[in-house]
């Protein structure tokens, strides 16, 4: 599958956070688990069909889990790590 970036389109960054409680059989919350994902999407043309579509051309995802009360700090840390990883790879690839 060959994709071509069009000159008139931009890029989009998508940040997804999924978080859920871990529970005992009786319903008592014991902690949390989930993931954080960061993706770069770009509008491309699929040459075989001439169709325009958004394609995720870079994506990283990190899992998380922990005790109650620790999700906020872990989500913030993972977002920072993913943004740093994206920026490093983006500039390494020769982007301004």
C-alpha positions in Angstrom: 0.0 0.0 0.0 1.6 3.3 -1.1 0.4 6.6 0.4 1.3 10.1 -0.8 1.0 13.2 1.3 -1.0 16.0 -0.4 0.4 19.5 -0.4 -2.8 21.2 0.8 -3.3 19.3 4.0 -2.0 19.5 7.5 -1.2 17.0 10.2 -3.2 16.1 13.3 -2.1 14.9 16.7 -4.5 12.6 18.5 -4.3 12.0 22.2 -6.4 9.2 23.6 -6.6 8.3 27.3 -8.5 5.2 28.5 -8.9 4.6 32.2 -11.0 2.2 34.1 -11.3 1.0 37.7 -10.1 -2.4 38.8 -12.8 -4.0 41.1 -13.3 -7.0 43.3 -16.2 -9.4 42.7 -18.2 -7.4 45.3 -17.6 -4.2 43.4 -15.0 -2.6 45.7 -12.6 -0.4 43.7 -9.0 -1.5 44.2 -7.1 0.5 41.7 -7.1 1.5 38.0 -5.6 0.4 34.7 -5.7 1.8 31.2 -3.5 3.3 28.5 -2.4 6.6 26.9 -1.9 6.9 23.1 -0.5 9.7 21.0 -0.7 9.5 17.2 0.1 11.7 14.2 -2.4 11.5 11.4 -2.0 13.0 7.9 -4.5 13.2 5.0 -3.2 11.0 2.2 -4.3 9.7 -1.2 -4.4 6.0 -1.8 -3.0 5.8 -5.3 -4.7 2.6 -6.3 -8.2 4.2 -5.8 -7.5 7.9 -5.7 -9.3 8.0 -2.3 -8.5 10.7 0.3 -8.3 9.4 3.8 -6.6 10.2 7.1 -3.8 7.8 8.0 -2.0 7.4 11.3 1.6 7.6 10.3 3.1 7.5 13.8 1.7 6.1 17.0 2.9 5.2 20.4 0.9 3.7 23.3 1.8 3.2 27.0 -0.1 1.1 29.5 -0.7 2.1 33.1 -2.0 0.7 36.4 -1.9 1.5 40.0 -3.6 2.1 43.3 -6.6 4.5 43.7 -5.5 8.1 43.7 -2.5 7.7 41.4 -4.0 8.0 38.0 -3.7 11.7 37.5 0.1 11.9 38.0 0.7 8.8 35.9 -1.4 10.1 33.0 0.5 13.4 33.1 3.8 11.6 33.1 2.9 9.3 30.2 1.6 12.2 28.1 4.9 14.0 28.7 6.9 10.9 27.7 4.9 10.4 24.6 5.1 14.0 23.5 8.9 13.9 24.1 9.2 10.7 22.0 7.2 12.2 19.2 9.2 15.4 19.2 12.5 13.5 19.1 11.5 11.3 16.2 9.8 14.2 14.3 13.0 16.3 14.4 15.2 13.4 13.8 13.3 12.8 10.6 14.3 16.3 9.4 11.1 18.2 10.1 11.4 21.8 11.1 
